[in-house]
Amino acid sequence: MTCREKILSNDYADLITDYVTADELLGISPMELCIHDIDAGYAVANVNRSVIPPMSVGAYGYSVIPALYGLMQTDENLFDPVNLSVTGNLRVQNPPLSLQGNGVVVGFIDTGIRYRLDVFRREDGSSRIMAIWDQTIQDGEPPEGFLYGTEYTRADINRALLSDTPEQIVPSTDTDGHGTRMASAAVGSVIDSGFTFRGAAPRADIAVVKLKGAKQYLRDFYLIADDAAAYQENDIMEAVRYLERMAIALQRPVVIVLGIGTNMGSHDGTSPLASYLNTVASRRSRAIVVCGGNEGDKEHHYEGVMPDVAEIRVAQRTKGFCLELWGSLPDTCAVRVRSPGGETSPEIDFRNKGDSEIDFVFESTRIIVSNEVVERDSGEQLVFFHFADPTPGIWNLRIYPSQGGQSGEGVFHLWLPITEFIDTDVTFLAPNPNMTLTEPSNAAQVITVSAYNGINGSWFAQSGRGYTKNGDIKPELAVPGVRVSTALGAVTGSSMAAALAAGCVAQGMEWAVVDGNAPTVSGRGIKSYLILGADRPDGIVYPDNRWGFGRLDINGTFEVLARM
C-alpha cells in the first residue's frame, strides 16, 4: 500500500507527532505506517489501526489525535448586504493610495472555489486563481513535496475556462459554497450586466486548498453529527504548508485566511495547528487571519471554581457528544457524574494518566473519561469525556480538588463541541459567554477577528468572545460579519468577518511589502498597523473581550500614519 493510499484509508489512523523514524513510533514496522514531515517540528504518521490500540486520549495523548474543525457560517440573506465602506476599505482602494491587493496572494483553506465565476477572473477573462490544491481528487498529480490530492495550476484553469467541457480539465469545484463566498467577499471583482461586485482586495491573486473530509474513525471518535462538514487538523496543517511553500517560491506576500473553527482544545493557542500558525505568521511577508467562531450565544462554555457542580442539559435522541475539562495547575480535580435519573458514579480521581469507564446500572449511557494531568502542549490538566447514547435530561458533574492535589480553589473550564458537530441541543444550564472564541483563533500571532453588524453597528450575538484561557487579548479587531456581500448572496457568520479582514490585510501587505514602505513586515506588524487605525467608539474600555482594540478601519490606519 502506498503512502497516498494510507493517508486516504480509514483503516489507517492519522497521528500528529514529532517522531521522524518508524522505530520511535510504538515500535511499529515501517510496512504498517507512513511518516511525512509538515514543518516547525511536526510530522504526521499514518498507522495501520489494526496494530495499535483503539483511539483514546489515554492511549495516545490529546494533541496526537487530530482535532476536527467545522465551518463558521450561520445563514444566508439575499437582501441589504453590508457596504465595504464600513471597514474603510473602499476609500483605500481609490486614489491616492489605490490599494487593491496588487502583488499579494490571498490563500483560502476551505471547501474549494467555483473557479468559473466571473468574480475570479481578470478583465481579459483569464483566471486570477494561481493554483488549486484539491485534497479530495486523487487521479492527478499532488503538489511537489506532498503525497495526496491533485494540484491545478493557473494554466490548467485557463484552459478549462476556454473549454466546452471545463470539468474534464479541472474537475475541482465547491459544492458547499462556503469557500466561494469567503473568496468572493475577500478578493472578488466583476462588472457585468449592470451588476457591480467588488471584494475587499479585488486585484489580489488567489490560491485555494480544498480540504478533504475527516475520516470516519475520527468522526466516530468525536461523535460528530452525520451531516456535519468536518476537517482534520493535520490536513489543515498540510494546507498551511502548501501556501507557505508558495510564498517562498513566489517571493511574494501571502495572506492566509481560515473560516473554520472548533471548541475542542485548551483555548490558549497551544494546539499543533495554532503553534504552526504562530510559526508561519511570524515570518516575513506572511499574515494569517482567523475567525473567532459563532459560539458566543450557544451555551457551550462553563467556568467554575472547585468545588462546583456543572449542569448539562441533553436533548432527546442525542447520539453522543464529547466534553473537555481544562484545569489550572497546581490544582488537580476529581469528578463524580450524576445521571438524569439520579444515579451517581464512583469518584474518578485524576492524579494519574489513563482512561476510566463509567457504566450505570439504570442507564444505557456509556462514558469514557480520559485524563492527562499535564497535557503536552498547554501544560494544564485535561479531562476528556466521551458520552455515548446519553439519557436525555440534566446531567451533573461535581468537580472538586483531588486527594493529594492543591488544597486551594482551582479554576476550571468546560467546553462542549461547536453547534455544527452535535445532532441535537446539548448545553450548560449556567453558561459563560466569554472565552468562546473557537480554536485556532487563540493563537498569539494570528489576526483574530470577532463579528458585528456593520449595518447598524450592533454586536453580533453569536460571535465568539475572548479572552484566551490564559487572559491574552483576543480578538484584536471586530469586523462586519452580518449580511456580508458575496458572489452567492449576502451571508452571515464570523467567517465572513475573517474574509473582509483578509482583504484589508492584503491591502496592508501591498502598501508595506509591494510598495516598499515596510518590506520586512510580518503578520504581527500588519496586526499592529490595523490596531493603530481601529475605530474605537466611546463607551467601551479597550481592549475589550468582544471588540478587541476596536472596529477594523484600514483607512484609519493610513490617517494615523499620515499624522506621525
C-alpha positions as CSV (number, residue, x, y, z in Angstrom):
1,M,0.0,0.0,0.0
2,T,1.4,3.4,-1.0
3,C,1.7,6.4,1.3
4,R,-1.1,8.1,-0.6
5,E,-3.4,5.1,0.0
6,K,-2.5,5.1,3.7
7,I,-3.2,8.8,4.0
8,L,-6.7,8.3,2.5
9,S,-7.7,5.0,4.0
10,N,-10.0,4.8,7.0
11,D,-8.0,1.7,8.1
12,Y,-5.1,4.0,8.9
13,A,-5.1,6.4,11.8
14,D,-3.5,9.8,11.4
15,L,-1.3,10.9,14.3
16,I,0.3,14.3,14.7
17,T,3.7,13.6,16.1
18,D,7.2,14.9,16.3
19,Y,8.6,11.5,15.5
20,V,10.8,11.1,12.5
21,T,11.5,7.4,12.3
22,A,9.3,4.3,12.4
23,D,11.3,2.7,15.3
24,E,10.4,5.6,17.6
25,L,6.6,5.3,17.0
26,L,5.4,2.5,19.2
27,G,7.9,0.1,17.7
28,I,5.8,-0.4,14.6
29,S,7.1,-2.0,11.4
30,P,7.7,0.5,8.6
31,M,5.4,-1.5,6.5
32,E,2.5,-0.6,8.8
33,L,2.8,3.2,8.6
34,C,3.9,6.2,6.6
35,I,5.5,9.3,8.2
36,H,5.9,12.7,6.5
37,D,7.1,16.0,7.8
38,I,5.0,19.1,7.9
39,D,7.0,22.0,9.4
40,A,8.1,23.5,12.7
41,G,8.9,20.1,14.2
42,Y,5.6,18.5,13.4
43,A,5.0,15.3,11.3
44,V,2.1,13.1,10.5
45,A,2.2,9.3,10.9
46,N,-0.4,7.2,9.1
47,V,-0.6,4.0,11.1
48,N,-2.5,0.8,10.5
49,R,-5.2,0.8,13.0
50,S,-5.1,-3.0,13.4
51,V,-1.7,-2.9,15.0
52,I,-2.3,0.0,17.5
53,P,-4.6,0.4,20.5
54,P,-8.1,1.8,19.9
55,M,-8.3,5.6,19.7
56,S,-8.3,7.3,23.1
57,V,-6.7,10.3,24.8
58,G,-5.3,8.0,27.4
59,A,-3.5,5.8,24.9
60,Y,-2.0,8.4,22.6
61,G,-2.2,11.8,24.3
62,Y,-4.6,14.6,23.4
63,S,-2.5,16.5,20.9
64,V,-1.6,13.5,18.9
65,I,-5.2,12.8,17.8
66,P,-6.2,15.4,15.1
67,A,-8.9,17.8,16.2
68,L,-11.8,18.3,13.9
69,Y,-12.9,21.7,12.6
70,G,-16.2,22.9,11.2
71,L,-17.4,25.8,9.0
72,M,-18.1,29.2,10.7
73,Q,-21.1,30.3,8.7
74,T,-24.6,30.7,10.1
75,D,-27.1,31.7,7.4
76,E,-27.7,33.5,4.1
77,N,-29.7,36.6,3.3
78,L,-30.1,37.9,-0.2
79,F,-31.0,41.4,0.9
80,D,-29.4,44.6,2.3
81,P,-25.7,43.5,2.2
82,V,-23.2,45.4,4.2
83,N,-21.1,48.0,2.4
84,L,-17.3,47.8,2.3
85,S,-17.1,51.5,3.3
86,V,-17.7,50.4,6.9
87,T,-14.1,49.0,7.1
88,G,-12.6,52.0,5.3
89,N,-11.8,49.5,2.5
90,L,-13.3,51.4,-0.5
91,R,-11.6,54.6,0.3
92,V,-8.2,52.9,0.4
93,Q,-9.0,51.1,-2.9
94,N,-9.3,54.5,-4.5
95,P,-6.6,57.2,-5.2
96,P,-4.3,58.4,-3.8
97,L,-3.4,55.0,-2.1
98,S,-5.1,52.8,-4.7
99,L,-4.6,49.6,-2.7
100,Q,-6.4,46.7,-4.2
101,G,-4.2,43.8,-3.3
102,N,-1.8,44.1,-6.3
103,G,1.1,41.7,-6.0
104,V,-0.4,39.9,-2.9
105,V,-1.6,36.3,-2.8
106,V,-4.6,35.5,-0.6
107,G,-4.9,31.8,0.3
108,F,-8.1,30.1,1.3
109,I,-8.2,26.8,3.2
110,D,-11.8,25.8,3.0
111,T,-14.4,23.9,0.8
112,G,-12.9,24.9,-2.5
113,I,-13.9,27.5,-5.1
114,R,-16.2,27.8,-8.1
115,Y,-13.4,28.9,-10.3
116,R,-15.6,29.6,-13.4
117,L,-17.4,32.5,-11.7
118,D,-16.6,35.9,-13.2
119,V,-15.7,37.3,-9.8
120,F,-12.4,35.4,-10.0
121,R,-11.4,36.5,-13.5
122,R,-9.3,39.3,-14.9
123,E,-10.7,41.8,-17.4
124,D,-9.4,39.6,-20.3
125,G,-11.4,36.6,-19.0
126,S,-8.3,34.7,-17.6
127,S,-8.3,33.4,-14.1
128,R,-6.9,35.3,-11.0
129,I,-6.5,31.9,-9.3
130,M,-2.9,30.9,-9.2
131,A,-3.5,27.3,-8.1
132,I,-6.0,25.0,-6.5
133,W,-4.8,22.0,-4.4
134,D,-7.9,19.8,-4.2
135,Q,-7.2,17.2,-1.4
136,T,-10.3,15.3,-2.4
137,I,-9.2,14.4,-6.0
138,Q,-6.6,11.6,-6.4
139,D,-6.4,10.9,-10.1
140,G,-3.9,13.8,-10.8
141,E,-0.5,14.9,-9.5
142,P,-0.2,16.3,-6.0
143,P,1.8,19.4,-5.4
144,E,5.6,18.9,-5.3
145,G,6.5,17.7,-1.8
146,F,3.0,16.4,-1.0
147,L,1.6,12.9,-1.1
148,Y,-2.1,13.2,-1.9
149,G,-4.7,15.3,-3.7
150,T,-4.3,17.0,-7.1
151,E,-2.9,20.4,-7.9
152,Y,-4.4,22.5,-10.7
153,T,-2.2,25.4,-12.0
154,R,-3.4,28.7,-13.4
155,A,-2.6,27.3,-16.9
156,D,-4.9,24.4,-16.2
157,I,-7.7,26.7,-15.0
158,N,-7.3,29.0,-18.0
159,R,-7.5,26.0,-20.4
160,A,-10.7,24.9,-18.6
161,L,-12.2,28.3,-18.9
162,L,-11.8,28.2,-22.7
163,S,-13.1,24.7,-23.0
164,D,-16.7,23.5,-23.7
165,T,-16.1,20.8,-21.0
166,P,-14.1,22.6,-18.3
167,E,-14.9,19.9,-15.7
168,Q,-12.8,17.4,-17.7
169,I,-9.7,19.6,-17.3
170,V,-10.3,21.0,-13.8
171,P,-12.9,18.9,-12.1
172,S,-12.5,20.7,-8.7
173,T,-15.5,22.7,-7.5
174,D,-17.1,23.9,-4.3
175,T,-20.3,22.0,-3.7
176,D,-20.9,23.7,-0.3
177,G,-20.2,27.3,-1.4
178,H,-18.6,28.4,1.8
179,G,-15.1,28.8,0.3
180,T,-16.5,30.6,-2.7
181,R,-18.4,33.0,-0.5
182,M,-15.3,33.8,1.5
183,A,-13.1,34.2,-1.5
184,S,-15.5,36.5,-3.3
185,A,-16.0,38.7,-0.2
186,A,-12.2,39.0,0.3
187,V,-10.9,39.3,-3.3
188,G,-13.8,39.1,-5.8
189,S,-14.4,41.7,-8.5
190,V,-16.7,41.9,-11.6
191,I,-18.8,44.4,-13.5
192,D,-21.3,42.6,-15.7
193,S,-24.8,43.3,-17.0
194,G,-25.2,46.3,-14.8
195,F,-24.3,44.5,-11.6
196,T,-21.2,45.6,-9.9
197,F,-19.4,43.4,-7.3
198,R,-16.2,44.2,-5.6
199,G,-14.5,42.4,-2.7
200,A,-12.0,43.9,-0.3
201,A,-8.9,43.3,-2.4
202,P,-10.2,43.0,-5.9
203,R,-6.8,42.7,-7.7
204,A,-5.1,40.2,-5.3
205,D,-4.1,36.8,-6.7
206,I,-5.9,33.8,-5.3
207,A,-4.7,30.4,-4.0
208,V,-7.1,27.7,-2.8
209,V,-6.9,24.5,-0.8
210,K,-10.0,22.3,-0.9
211,L,-9.9,20.3,2.3
212,K,-10.8,16.6,2.3
213,G,-13.4,15.5,4.8
214,A,-12.4,13.8,8.0
215,K,-12.0,10.1,8.2
216,Q,-14.9,8.1,9.6
217,Y,-13.0,6.7,12.5
218,L,-12.3,10.2,13.8
219,R,-15.9,11.3,13.2
220,D,-16.9,8.2,15.3
221,F,-14.3,9.1,18.0
222,Y,-15.6,12.6,18.4
223,L,-19.3,11.6,17.9
224,I,-19.7,14.1,15.1
225,A,-23.2,14.6,13.7
226,D,-23.6,12.6,10.4
227,D,-24.4,15.6,8.3
228,A,-21.7,17.9,9.6
229,A,-18.8,19.1,7.5
230,A,-15.7,18.2,9.4
231,Y,-12.0,18.6,8.6
232,Q,-8.9,17.2,10.2
233,E,-6.2,19.3,11.9
234,N,-3.4,17.6,10.1
235,D,-5.0,18.3,6.6
236,I,-5.3,21.9,7.6
237,M,-1.7,22.0,8.7
238,E,-0.7,20.5,5.3
239,A,-2.7,23.2,3.6
240,V,-0.9,25.9,5.5
241,R,2.4,24.3,4.5
242,Y,1.3,24.4,0.8
243,L,0.6,28.1,1.0
244,E,3.8,28.8,2.9
245,R,5.8,27.0,0.2
246,M,4.0,29.1,-2.4
247,A,5.1,32.2,-0.6
248,I,8.7,31.1,-0.6
249,A,8.7,30.1,-4.3
250,L,7.0,33.3,-5.5
251,Q,8.8,35.6,-3.0
252,R,5.5,37.5,-2.6
253,P,3.5,38.4,0.4
254,V,0.8,35.8,1.3
255,V,-2.3,36.2,3.4
256,I,-3.9,33.0,4.7
257,V,-7.5,33.1,5.9
258,L,-9.3,30.5,7.9
259,G,-13.1,30.5,8.3
260,I,-13.2,27.3,10.3
261,G,-13.1,26.5,14.0
262,T,-13.6,24.1,16.8
263,N,-14.4,24.2,20.5
264,M,-12.1,21.4,21.3
265,G,-8.7,22.5,22.7
266,S,-7.2,24.4,25.6
267,H,-8.3,27.8,24.2
268,D,-4.8,29.2,24.9
269,G,-3.3,28.9,21.4
270,T,-1.0,25.9,22.1
271,S,-2.5,23.2,19.8
272,P,-0.3,21.8,17.0
273,L,-2.3,23.8,14.4
274,A,-2.2,27.0,16.5
275,S,1.6,26.6,17.2
276,Y,2.3,26.1,13.5
277,L,0.2,29.1,12.6
278,N,2.2,31.1,15.1
279,T,5.4,30.0,13.3
280,V,4.2,30.9,9.8
281,A,2.6,34.2,10.9
282,S,5.9,35.3,12.5
283,R,7.8,35.1,9.2
284,R,8.4,38.0,6.8
285,S,5.6,38.8,4.3
286,R,3.2,36.4,5.9
287,A,-0.1,37.1,7.7
288,I,-2.8,34.8,8.9
289,V,-6.4,35.9,9.6
290,V,-8.7,33.6,11.7
291,C,-12.3,34.0,12.5
292,G,-13.4,33.9,16.2
293,G,-16.3,31.5,15.6
294,N,-20.1,31.7,16.2
295,E,-20.3,30.2,19.7
296,G,-20.9,33.3,21.8
297,D,-24.5,32.6,22.5
298,K,-24.5,28.8,22.1
299,E,-24.2,27.9,25.8
300,H,-21.2,25.6,25.3
301,H,-18.7,27.1,27.8
302,Y,-18.8,26.8,31.5
303,E,-16.4,28.3,34.0
304,G,-16.2,27.3,37.6
305,V,-14.2,27.2,40.8
306,M,-13.7,24.0,42.7
307,P,-15.8,22.6,44.3
308,D,-18.6,23.2,41.9
309,V,-21.5,21.4,40.1
310,A,-21.8,21.9,36.3
311,E,-25.2,21.0,34.9
312,I,-25.6,19.9,31.3
313,R,-29.0,19.7,29.5
314,V,-29.1,16.9,26.9
315,A,-32.0,16.8,24.5
316,Q,-33.9,13.8,23.3
317,R,-32.3,11.5,20.7
318,T,-28.8,12.7,21.2
319,K,-26.4,10.0,19.9
320,G,-23.5,11.3,21.9
321,F,-21.0,14.1,22.4
322,C,-17.6,14.9,23.8
323,L,-16.8,17.3,26.6
324,E,-13.5,18.7,27.7
325,L,-12.4,20.0,31.1
326,W,-9.3,22.1,31.3
327,G,-7.9,22.9,34.8
328,S,-5.3,25.2,36.1
329,L,-2.3,23.7,37.8
330,P,-1.2,23.3,40.6
331,D,-4.8,22.3,41.3
332,T,-6.0,18.9,40.1
333,C,-9.5,17.8,40.2
334,A,-11.7,14.7,40.8
335,V,-15.2,14.2,39.3
336,R,-18.4,12.4,40.1
337,V,-21.1,12.2,37.4
338,R,-24.8,12.0,38.2
339,S,-27.3,10.9,35.5
340,P,-30.7,12.5,35.0
341,G,-32.2,9.5,36.9
342,G,-30.2,10.3,40.0
343,E,-27.5,7.6,39.7
344,T,-24.1,8.7,40.7
345,S,-20.8,7.3,39.5
346,P,-17.9,6.5,41.8
347,E,-15.3,9.2,42.3
348,I,-12.9,9.4,39.4
349,D,-9.6,10.8,40.7
350,F,-7.3,12.2,38.1
351,R,-3.9,12.2,39.7
352,N,-2.7,9.5,37.2
353,K,-3.0,9.4,33.5
354,G,-5.3,7.0,31.9
355,D,-8.8,6.0,30.8
356,S,-11.8,5.2,33.0
357,E,-15.2,3.8,32.0
358,I,-18.4,4.8,33.8
359,D,-21.3,2.3,33.5
360,F,-24.7,3.0,35.1
361,V,-27.0,0.3,36.4
362,F,-30.2,2.0,35.3
363,E,-28.9,4.0,32.3
364,S,-27.8,2.8,28.9
365,T,-25.3,5.7,28.7
366,R,-21.6,4.7,28.5
367,I,-19.0,7.3,29.4
368,I,-15.3,7.0,28.8
369,V,-13.2,9.5,30.7
370,S,-9.5,10.2,29.8
371,N,-7.1,12.3,31.8
372,E,-3.8,14.0,31.2
373,V,-2.5,15.6,34.4
374,V,-0.1,17.6,32.3
375,E,-1.3,17.9,28.7
376,R,1.8,18.1,26.5
377,D,1.2,21.4,24.7
378,S,-0.8,23.5,27.2
379,G,0.9,22.2,30.4
380,E,-2.5,22.1,32.0
381,Q,-4.7,19.3,33.2
382,L,-7.2,17.9,30.7
383,V,-10.1,15.6,31.3
384,F,-11.8,14.3,28.2
385,F,-15.4,12.9,28.4
386,H,-16.9,10.7,25.7
387,F,-20.7,10.4,26.3
388,A,-22.3,7.6,24.1
389,D,-26.1,7.3,24.0
390,P,-26.7,9.8,26.8
391,T,-30.0,9.7,28.6
392,P,-31.9,12.9,27.9
393,G,-32.3,15.3,30.8
394,I,-30.0,17.1,33.2
395,W,-26.5,15.6,33.8
396,N,-24.5,16.9,36.8
397,L,-20.7,17.0,37.0
398,R,-19.5,17.5,40.5
399,I,-15.9,18.8,40.3
400,Y,-13.7,19.2,43.3
401,P,-10.0,19.0,44.3
402,S,-8.4,15.6,44.1
403,Q,-6.8,13.9,47.0
404,G,-3.3,15.0,47.3
405,G,-3.8,17.9,45.0
406,Q,-3.6,21.6,45.8
407,S,-6.0,22.5,48.6
408,G,-6.9,25.9,47.3
409,E,-9.7,26.8,45.0
410,G,-8.9,25.9,41.4
411,V,-10.5,27.5,38.3
412,F,-11.6,25.1,35.6
413,H,-13.3,25.4,32.2
414,L,-15.7,23.1,30.3
415,W,-16.3,23.2,26.6
416,L,-18.9,21.3,24.6
417,P,-18.5,20.8,20.8
418,I,-19.4,23.5,18.3
419,T,-23.1,23.6,17.3
420,E,-22.5,22.0,13.9
421,F,-21.0,18.9,15.5
422,I,-23.9,18.0,17.8
423,D,-27.0,16.5,16.3
424,T,-29.3,17.9,19.0
425,D,-29.2,20.6,21.7
426,V,-26.6,19.9,24.4
427,T,-26.0,23.0,26.6
428,F,-24.9,24.2,30.0
429,L,-27.6,25.4,32.3
430,A,-25.4,28.2,33.6
431,P,-23.1,29.0,30.6
432,N,-20.4,31.7,30.4
433,P,-20.4,33.5,27.0
434,N,-16.8,34.6,27.5
435,M,-13.8,32.6,26.3
436,T,-16.0,31.3,23.4
437,L,-13.5,32.1,20.6
438,T,-13.0,28.9,18.6
439,E,-9.6,27.4,18.0
440,P,-7.2,28.2,16.4
441,S,-8.2,31.8,16.8
442,N,-6.5,31.9,20.2
443,A,-3.0,31.5,18.5
444,A,-0.9,34.5,19.6
445,Q,0.5,35.6,16.2
446,V,-2.6,35.3,14.0
447,I,-5.0,38.2,13.5
448,T,-8.2,37.1,15.3
449,V,-11.5,38.9,14.4
450,S,-14.9,38.9,16.0
451,A,-18.0,39.9,14.1
452,Y,-20.5,42.7,14.4
453,N,-23.4,44.1,12.4
454,G,-21.9,46.6,10.0
455,I,-25.4,47.9,9.0
456,N,-26.4,49.2,12.4
457,G,-23.2,48.9,14.4
458,S,-24.6,46.4,16.9
459,W,-22.7,43.4,18.3
460,F,-23.3,40.1,16.6
461,A,-24.6,38.0,19.5
462,Q,-23.3,34.7,18.0
463,S,-19.8,35.9,17.6
464,G,-17.2,34.3,19.8
465,R,-15.8,36.4,22.7
466,G,-12.3,36.5,24.3
467,Y,-10.1,36.4,26.1
468,T,-8.0,33.3,25.9
469,K,-8.0,30.9,28.8
470,N,-4.7,32.4,29.9
471,G,-6.0,36.0,29.7
472,D,-4.2,37.0,26.5
473,I,-6.0,39.7,24.5
474,K,-8.2,38.1,21.7
475,P,-9.8,39.1,19.5
476,E,-7.7,42.0,18.2
477,L,-10.4,43.5,16.0
478,A,-14.1,43.5,15.3
479,V,-15.2,43.2,11.6
480,P,-18.6,43.2,9.9
481,G,-19.9,39.7,9.7
482,V,-23.7,40.1,9.2
483,R,-25.1,40.0,5.7
484,V,-21.7,40.4,4.0
485,S,-22.0,40.7,0.3
486,T,-20.6,37.7,-1.7
487,A,-20.9,36.4,-5.2
488,L,-23.5,33.9,-3.9
489,G,-25.6,36.4,-1.9
490,A,-25.3,38.1,1.4
491,V,-24.0,35.8,4.1
492,T,-23.7,36.0,7.9
493,G,-21.0,34.4,10.1
494,S,-17.7,35.1,11.6
495,S,-16.0,33.5,8.6
496,M,-17.3,36.4,6.5
497,A,-15.7,38.8,9.0
498,A,-12.4,37.0,8.5
499,A,-12.8,37.3,4.7
500,L,-13.2,41.0,4.9
501,A,-10.3,41.3,7.3
502,A,-8.1,39.2,5.0
503,G,-8.8,41.6,2.1
504,C,-7.8,44.6,4.3
505,V,-4.7,42.7,5.3
506,A,-3.9,42.2,1.6
507,Q,-4.2,45.9,1.1
508,G,-1.8,46.5,4.0
509,M,0.7,44.0,2.6
510,E,0.6,45.8,-0.8
511,W,1.4,49.1,0.9
512,A,4.1,47.5,3.2
513,V,5.8,45.0,1.0
514,V,4.9,45.5,-2.7
515,D,5.2,49.3,-2.4
516,G,8.2,49.0,-0.2
517,N,7.0,51.1,2.8
518,A,7.8,48.3,5.4
519,P,9.3,45.4,3.3
520,T,10.2,43.2,6.3
521,V,6.8,43.3,7.9
522,S,5.2,40.1,9.3
523,G,1.7,39.3,10.4
524,R,2.4,40.7,13.8
525,G,3.4,44.0,12.2
526,I,0.3,44.2,10.0
527,K,-1.8,43.4,13.0
528,S,-0.2,46.4,14.9
529,Y,-0.9,48.7,11.9
530,L,-4.5,47.7,11.9
531,I,-4.8,48.2,15.7
532,L,-3.4,51.7,15.3
533,G,-6.2,52.8,13.0
534,A,-9.1,50.9,14.6
535,D,-12.3,52.8,15.2
536,R,-12.9,53.0,19.0
537,P,-16.4,54.4,19.8
538,D,-16.9,55.9,23.2
539,G,-18.5,53.9,26.0
540,I,-16.2,50.9,25.8
541,V,-12.9,50.4,27.5
542,Y,-10.3,49.0,25.1
543,P,-9.1,46.3,24.7
544,D,-12.4,44.6,25.1
545,N,-13.2,40.8,25.0
546,R,-15.8,41.4,22.3
547,W,-14.5,44.3,20.3
548,G,-10.8,43.8,20.8
549,F,-8.8,47.0,20.1
550,G,-11.8,48.4,18.1
551,R,-13.5,48.1,14.8
552,L,-11.4,47.4,11.7
553,D,-10.8,50.7,9.7
554,I,-7.9,50.4,7.3
555,N,-8.4,53.9,6.2
556,G,-8.0,55.0,9.8
557,T,-4.6,53.2,9.8
558,F,-3.3,55.4,7.0
559,E,-4.8,58.5,8.6
560,V,-2.8,57.8,11.7
561,L,0.3,57.1,9.8
562,A,-0.1,60.4,7.9
563,R,-0.1,62.3,11.3
564,M,3.0,60.5,12.6
